[in-house]
Amino acid sequence: MGEKMSIKFDYTNSLKTSLIKNGITVAEIENNSHLCLKAFNRFKKERGMDILGFYDLPDQNVDHITDYIDTVKNNYDYMVVLGIGGSALGNKAIYSALKSTKQLNKKLFIMDNVDPLMVHDILTEIDIKRTLFNVITKSGTTAETMSTFMIVMEMIKKACPDTYKKQIIVTTDKEKGFLRQLIKEEGYKDYIVPDNVGGRFSVLTDVGLLSSAFVGIDIKNLLSGAKNMRDRCDNDCIWKNPAYLNAMIHYLYMKKGKNISVMMPYVNSLYDFADWYRQLWAESLGKRFNTSKQIVETGQTPVKALGTTDQHSQIQLYVEGPNDKIITFLTLENFKIDYMIPNLYPERNEVNYLGDCMLSELLLAERLGTEIALSKADRPNCNIIFPELNEENVGEFIYLYEMQTLIAGYFLDIDPLDQPGVEAGKIATYAKMGKKGFEDEAALIQDYINDKKKQGRTI
């Protein structure tokens, strides 16, 4: 399905077969086709409301990014992204996916936590004078991002008092917020987080494209791949539309009690995309209320695993433990870098079967073995197949999962674009740290702490 070098979706083992005896059927999918029509109509309506900006991103002009990179690429060897969640995971995923096959010379670091040890490790690996720092937060008030920004800013000013302003890039709201004000005062280079693109859908905006362009990734080809997948996902036949079909498969398995979705790349380069997927799937689908404000407490827990590493840790659970999961493999067909296993012990049957085989051949055989083991145990699984690791295939994958997530939210009749649970945690953090205007919440937190001390159960 799709064009020759496009990613492919193999859903064979997600349907009922001689092995997957309790799998969903073709009839079940077709009997729920009314949900596809309903989702299509909601999609049209919300596009008209200009809240689905990710749909139009493949058409954007990115000269403002590539022109800037051309002017600075000889002056800097490192970029540090200061961001969290949607401001960080996509940047890291694209870089990890392509840095080996593209043989990228520049290095990208993601400061996406307030762990002082992690901050220290990054700062010791870079030369501050040869580093661009890109602070990404739409609101300009994200506690984690702004704390590391202020730490780094003080260091840059001391190390580079005459050039520090040129080393700061700010990606934020186009009109408002603390950082927008700082841009006006200091003259920092700025980029925009669009109003109609939520953070977890923002990797193909300035948020993710700037860092990708800096390290040498062809961002126009990324967008070209996304556009190709968008064309495939505009098909009104569910059997030809990978986003609608995979969303339906996951939706129907949720209804059957499979509330865990495992993404298992069989290539280390795609492991960070499993992290990106976890935020996209969890934050979009994990909702207490449906669109009618009824309590539904729905969602599917995303879990990441890595082949072959986790064949020696998690697969035992997946094959013989609770049958409450659907597993998605990410498979790479062609490796630009590979090694032949030398036949050093031809007389020893314990290892001579490996001799003269390619390392990628062993990896793919292991993946097939895991697929067979899961299928024999009646565990549904599917496979996203990358012909190779390039910008086009990565762009296709990003758009596929963004669209699939949105449609799954529509099937569940929830709002896949908000995140009220996350906001509640932010408010608690502001209150505990003494932010002005959160005094009432701070008092409630102190009551909680006092009550917990009274009932303490610590050994």
Beta strands, then each sheet from edge to edge (+ up, - down):
strand 1: 8-10
strand 2: 78-82
strand 3: 107-111
strand 4: 131-136
strand 5: 168-172
strand 6: 189-192
strand 7: 260-265
strand 8: 287-289
strand 9: 295-298
strand 10: 301-304
strand 11: 325-332
strand 12: 381-386
sheet 1: 1+ 12- 11- 7- 10-
sheet 2: 3+ 2+ 4+ 5+ 6+
sheet 3: 8+ 9-
end
